[in-house]
Amino acid sequence: MPYVTRVGTETNLVLLGWTQDYLRTLLDQGAPDSVLAVAWDEFYRIYDDLMRRFAVSRGLRGADVDDCLQAVWMEIATALTRFEHPAERPGLRAWLYTLVRCKVCDILSRRARRPAESLDVARQAGIEPVDAGSDPQDALEGHWQKALLGTLLHELRQEVTPMNWRLLQMRFVEGCEVAEVAAELGLSSGEVRYRQRRLVKKLRVRAMALTGEPLIEDEDAVEPAAV
């Protein structure tokens, strides 16, 4: 089929348009034709897998993942017909990831409230709990950024050479120094830095497509072992 595509940084506007027509037909209580039905199946296959992997990378498991995706798809079913893809800025994927982010944060916030409720009970019983430490919202934001980087690296693996993928693993997952990477891969330190800059630019493009915001401001400031 002409609109079948793998997930990348660009939206297939034909597939998007047919999916919107499918949902409009259902909302009008009509019967979508076979072309629109297949378009919806393809849209669901592409984006459910992507959003599910992202939710899992954020730390959700089992029923939480299913609950998150169910809530996201319910919102997509009612709101996608009104979506207009912008011509010169991130569009569909940024919108979808915003939905996933909101639902994941809702689930994690509910989890965080449960210990807080237990602490309130403890205080009422005259037991002073130990200080919990940093703001839970700050912790959620930090985990979210790490999860996003993990998803971007997973997608980028399909586009880079084995050597460049190993370089990414060593720098961003294992936290290796440039000299260690150079020694293992048989490259100069300058070549490692050059390749890293090019790979980070690819990550930036994907981050902008997903969220509308840059994940990384300075490729030389990327924190190793970020995922």
Buried (B, 14 or more C-beta within 10 A) or exposed (E): EEBEBEBBBEBBEEBBBBBBBBBBBBEEEEEBEEEBBBBBEBBEEBBBEBBBBBBBBBBBEEEBBEBBBEBBBEBBEEEBBEBEBEEEEBBBBBBBBEBBBBBBBEBBEEEBEEEEEEBEEEEEEEEEEEEEEEEBEEEBEEBBBBBBBBBBBBBBEEEBEEEBBBBBBBBBBEEBEBEBBBEEBEBEEEBBBEBBEEBBEBBBBBBBBBBBEEBBEEBEEBEBEBB
